[in-house]
Amino acid sequence: MEDVVLNVEKRTLMGKKAKRVFAEKKIPGVFYLGTENVAVQAYEAPVRSLASSHTTHIIKVKFQDGTERRAILNDLQIDPVLGSIIHFDLHGIKEGQKIILQIPVQLIGTPKGVKDGGIVQHSIHRIRIQCDPDSVPEHIEINVSELGITDSVHIKDIKLEGIKILDNPESAIVTIVPPPTLKEETPEAVAAAAAEQPAEPEVIGKSKKVEEEEGEEKEEKEKGKDKEKKKGE
Protein backbone atom coordinates (compact mmCIF):
# COMPACT_ATOMS: atom_id res chain seq x y z
CA MET A 1 0.00 0.00 0.00
CA GLU A 2 1.45 3.33 -1.07
CA ASP A 3 1.84 6.05 1.55
CA VAL A 4 -0.30 9.19 1.27
CA VAL A 5 1.62 12.46 1.60
CA LEU A 6 0.51 15.16 4.05
CA ASN A 7 2.44 18.44 4.11
CA VAL A 8 2.62 20.05 7.55
CA GLU A 9 4.28 23.05 9.14
CA LYS A 10 5.60 23.38 12.66
CA ARG A 11 3.17 25.52 14.64
CA THR A 12 4.27 28.44 16.78
CA LEU A 13 0.83 29.69 17.85
CA MET A 14 -0.41 27.86 20.96
CA GLY A 15 -3.47 27.97 23.20
CA LYS A 16 -6.01 30.65 22.32
CA LYS A 17 -3.63 32.12 19.73
CA ALA A 18 -3.95 28.88 17.75
CA LYS A 19 -7.36 30.16 16.55
CA ARG A 20 -5.48 32.43 14.14
CA VAL A 21 -4.50 29.29 12.21
CA PHE A 22 -8.11 28.89 11.02
CA ALA A 23 -7.97 32.27 9.28
CA GLU A 24 -5.47 30.72 6.84
CA LYS A 25 -7.82 27.71 6.24
CA LYS A 26 -5.45 25.55 8.23
CA ILE A 27 -6.07 23.46 11.34
CA PRO A 28 -3.82 22.83 14.34
CA GLY A 29 -2.57 19.37 15.23
CA VAL A 30 0.07 17.43 17.13
CA PHE A 31 2.56 14.89 15.81
CA TYR A 32 3.34 12.25 18.45
CA LEU A 33 6.42 10.01 18.31
CA GLY A 34 7.13 8.51 21.71
CA THR A 35 8.18 11.37 23.96
CA GLU A 36 8.65 13.67 20.98
CA ASN A 37 5.53 15.80 20.49
CA VAL A 38 5.58 18.43 17.76
CA ALA A 39 2.85 21.06 17.35
CA VAL A 40 1.93 21.24 13.66
CA GLN A 41 -0.60 22.75 11.31
CA ALA A 42 -1.94 21.68 7.91
CA TYR A 43 -4.52 22.74 5.37
CA GLU A 44 -7.94 21.38 6.25
CA ALA A 45 -8.78 19.92 2.82
CA PRO A 46 -6.16 17.10 2.77
CA VAL A 47 -6.82 16.23 6.42
CA ARG A 48 -10.56 16.00 5.75
CA SER A 49 -9.86 13.85 2.70
CA LEU A 50 -7.89 11.40 4.85
CA ALA A 51 -10.57 11.38 7.56
CA SER A 52 -13.45 10.71 5.15
CA SER A 53 -11.64 7.99 3.19
CA HIS A 54 -13.18 4.49 3.19
CA THR A 55 -9.68 3.02 3.22
CA THR A 56 -6.81 3.17 5.72
CA HIS A 57 -3.58 4.90 4.80
CA ILE A 58 -0.09 5.14 6.19
CA ILE A 59 0.75 8.85 5.97
CA LYS A 60 4.09 10.23 4.88
CA VAL A 61 4.29 13.44 6.90
CA LYS A 62 6.47 16.05 5.17
CA PHE A 63 7.80 18.98 7.18
CA GLN A 64 8.88 22.30 5.68
CA ASP A 65 12.55 21.55 6.37
CA GLY A 66 12.34 18.42 4.20
CA THR A 67 12.08 15.95 7.08
CA GLU A 68 9.76 13.00 6.45
CA ARG A 69 8.10 10.77 9.02
CA ARG A 70 5.55 7.97 8.64
CA ALA A 71 2.41 8.23 10.77
CA ILE A 72 -1.27 7.34 11.07
CA LEU A 73 -4.17 9.74 11.60
CA ASN A 74 -5.20 8.76 15.10
CA ASP A 75 -7.80 11.28 16.24
CA LEU A 76 -9.89 14.22 15.07
CA GLN A 77 -11.87 16.86 16.92
CA ILE A 78 -14.96 18.06 15.07
CA ASP A 79 -16.94 21.23 15.72
CA PRO A 80 -20.39 19.89 16.77
CA VAL A 81 -22.22 22.82 15.18
CA LEU A 82 -20.28 23.59 12.00
CA GLY A 83 -18.95 20.07 11.38
CA SER A 84 -15.49 21.45 10.61
CA ILE A 85 -12.24 19.85 11.83
CA ILE A 86 -10.72 21.85 14.68
CA HIS A 87 -7.78 19.60 15.66
CA PHE A 88 -6.00 16.44 14.52
CA ASP A 89 -3.49 13.98 15.99
CA LEU A 90 -0.80 12.13 14.06
CA HIS A 91 0.95 9.17 15.70
CA GLY A 92 4.40 8.51 14.30
CA ILE A 93 5.51 5.02 13.32
CA LYS A 94 8.84 3.66 14.54
CA GLU A 95 10.67 1.23 12.30
CA GLY A 96 10.27 -2.39 13.39
CA GLN A 97 7.41 -1.57 15.77
CA LYS A 98 3.87 -2.87 15.34
CA ILE A 99 1.07 -0.32 15.20
CA ILE A 100 -2.55 -0.36 16.39
CA LEU A 101 -5.22 1.21 14.22
CA GLN A 102 -8.80 0.81 13.02
CA ILE A 103 -9.60 -0.60 9.58
CA PRO A 104 -12.91 0.15 7.79
CA VAL A 105 -15.24 -2.74 6.94
CA GLN A 106 -16.82 -3.00 3.49
CA LEU A 107 -19.75 -5.33 2.76
CA ILE A 108 -19.73 -7.03 -0.64
CA GLY A 109 -22.78 -8.49 -2.40
CA THR A 110 -26.52 -8.63 -1.74
CA PRO A 111 -27.57 -11.10 0.99
CA LYS A 112 -30.07 -13.85 0.15
CA GLY A 113 -32.01 -12.81 3.22
CA VAL A 114 -32.61 -9.33 1.81
CA LYS A 115 -34.29 -10.88 -1.23
CA ASP A 116 -36.62 -12.63 1.25
CA GLY A 117 -37.50 -9.36 2.96
CA GLY A 118 -34.74 -9.27 5.57
CA ILE A 119 -32.85 -6.13 6.60
CA VAL A 120 -29.06 -5.67 6.78
CA GLN A 121 -27.97 -4.59 10.27
CA HIS A 122 -24.37 -3.40 9.91
CA SER A 123 -23.23 -2.96 13.52
CA ILE A 124 -19.43 -2.64 13.29
CA HIS A 125 -17.94 -0.34 10.65
CA ARG A 126 -14.29 -0.40 11.81
CA ILE A 127 -12.18 -3.18 13.31
CA ARG A 128 -9.19 -2.51 15.57
CA ILE A 129 -6.05 -4.42 14.57
CA GLN A 130 -2.35 -4.69 15.39
CA CYS A 131 0.20 -5.31 12.65
CA ASP A 132 3.43 -4.21 10.97
CA PRO A 133 3.23 -0.80 9.25
CA ASP A 134 3.84 -2.39 5.85
CA SER A 135 1.06 -4.96 6.35
CA VAL A 136 -1.82 -2.55 6.94
CA PRO A 137 -4.82 -3.48 4.75
CA GLU A 138 -6.73 -0.59 3.17
CA HIS A 139 -10.01 -2.16 4.30
CA ILE A 140 -11.60 -5.48 5.25
CA GLU A 141 -14.07 -6.98 2.79
CA ILE A 142 -16.90 -9.24 3.94
CA ASN A 143 -18.92 -11.11 1.32
CA VAL A 144 -22.52 -11.23 2.61
CA SER A 145 -24.12 -12.80 -0.49
CA GLU A 146 -24.84 -16.15 1.19
CA LEU A 147 -26.33 -14.72 4.38
CA GLY A 148 -29.95 -15.64 4.99
CA ILE A 149 -32.39 -14.20 7.52
CA THR A 150 -30.94 -14.39 11.11
CA ASP A 151 -27.44 -15.20 9.74
CA SER A 152 -24.48 -13.16 11.08
CA VAL A 153 -20.77 -12.58 10.54
CA HIS A 154 -18.77 -12.15 13.76
CA ILE A 155 -15.31 -10.78 14.50
CA LYS A 156 -14.08 -14.35 15.01
CA ASP A 157 -15.06 -15.20 11.42
CA ILE A 158 -12.48 -12.74 10.02
CA LYS A 159 -9.12 -14.29 9.17
CA LEU A 160 -6.23 -11.94 8.33
CA GLU A 161 -2.76 -13.37 7.84
CA GLY A 162 -0.13 -11.72 10.00
CA ILE A 163 -2.67 -9.39 11.57
CA LYS A 164 -4.02 -9.56 15.13
CA ILE A 165 -7.63 -8.46 15.64
CA LEU A 166 -8.11 -6.76 19.01
CA ASP A 167 -11.92 -6.47 19.16
CA ASN A 168 -14.26 -8.90 20.96
CA PRO A 169 -14.40 -12.06 18.78
CA GLU A 170 -18.07 -12.65 19.67
CA SER A 171 -19.24 -9.25 18.42
CA ALA A 172 -21.48 -9.37 15.34
CA ILE A 173 -20.27 -7.23 12.45
CA VAL A 174 -23.37 -7.71 10.30
CA THR A 175 -26.68 -9.53 10.80
CA ILE A 176 -29.65 -10.08 8.48
CA VAL A 177 -32.65 -9.39 10.70
CA PRO A 178 -36.21 -10.57 9.91
CA PRO A 179 -38.64 -8.08 8.38
CA PRO A 180 -41.08 -6.37 10.75
CA THR A 181 -44.43 -8.18 10.94
CA LEU A 182 -47.92 -6.99 11.87
CA LYS A 183 -49.20 -8.48 15.11
CA GLU A 184 -51.95 -10.99 14.38
CA GLU A 185 -55.11 -10.75 16.47
CA THR A 186 -55.89 -14.11 18.05
CA PRO A 187 -59.41 -14.91 19.43
CA GLU A 188 -57.96 -14.59 22.93
CA ALA A 189 -56.55 -11.13 22.13
CA VAL A 190 -59.89 -9.99 20.67
CA ALA A 191 -61.74 -11.23 23.75
CA ALA A 192 -59.26 -9.47 26.04
CA ALA A 193 -59.62 -6.22 24.10
CA ALA A 194 -63.40 -6.44 24.30
CA ALA A 195 -63.21 -6.96 28.07
CA GLU A 196 -61.16 -3.80 28.38
CA GLN A 197 -63.77 -1.72 26.53
CA PRO A 198 -66.06 0.32 28.85
CA ALA A 199 -69.61 -1.04 29.07
CA GLU A 200 -72.33 0.98 27.35
CA PRO A 201 -74.27 3.19 29.81
CA GLU A 202 -77.56 1.64 30.93
CA VAL A 203 -80.64 3.53 29.81
CA ILE A 204 -82.69 4.16 32.93
CA GLY A 205 -86.39 3.91 32.07
CA LYS A 206 -89.57 4.28 34.10
CA SER A 207 -90.72 1.27 36.07
CA LYS A 208 -94.03 -0.38 35.27
CA LYS A 209 -95.52 0.80 38.57
CA VAL A 210 -94.64 4.40 37.88
CA GLU A 211 -96.11 4.14 34.40
CA GLU A 212 -99.38 2.73 35.79
CA GLU A 213 -99.62 5.51 38.39
CA GLU A 214 -99.07 8.18 35.76
CA GLY A 215 -101.77 6.55 33.60
CA GLU A 216 -104.31 6.59 36.44
CA GLU A 217 -103.49 10.21 37.20
CA LYS A 218 -103.99 11.16 33.58
CA GLU A 219 -107.34 9.32 33.50
CA GLU A 220 -108.57 11.18 36.61
CA LYS A 221 -107.68 14.50 35.03
CA GLU A 222 -109.64 13.60 31.90
CA LYS A 223 -112.72 12.71 33.99
CA GLY A 224 -112.48 16.01 35.86
CA LYS A 225 -112.42 17.90 32.60
CA ASP A 226 -115.61 16.08 31.42
CA LYS A 227 -117.49 16.96 34.64
CA GLU A 228 -116.58 20.64 34.34
CA LYS A 229 -117.73 20.63 30.74
CA LYS A 230 -121.20 19.14 31.66
CA LYS A 231 -121.69 21.72 34.42
CA GLY A 232 -121.05 24.51 31.98
CA GLU A 233 -123.75 23.16 29.67
ABEGO torsion letter per residue (X at the ends): XBBBBBBBBBBABBEAAAAAAAAAGBBBBBBBBEABBBBBBBBAAAAAAAAABABBBBBBBBBAAGBBBBBBBABBBBBAAAGBBABBBBBBBBBGBBBBBBBBBBBBEBBAAAAAGBBBBBABABBBBBBBAAABBABBBBBAAABBBGBBBBAAABBBBGBBBABBAABBABBBBBBBBBBBBBAAAAAAAAAABBBBBBBBBBBAAAAAAAAAAAAAAAAAAAAAAAAAX
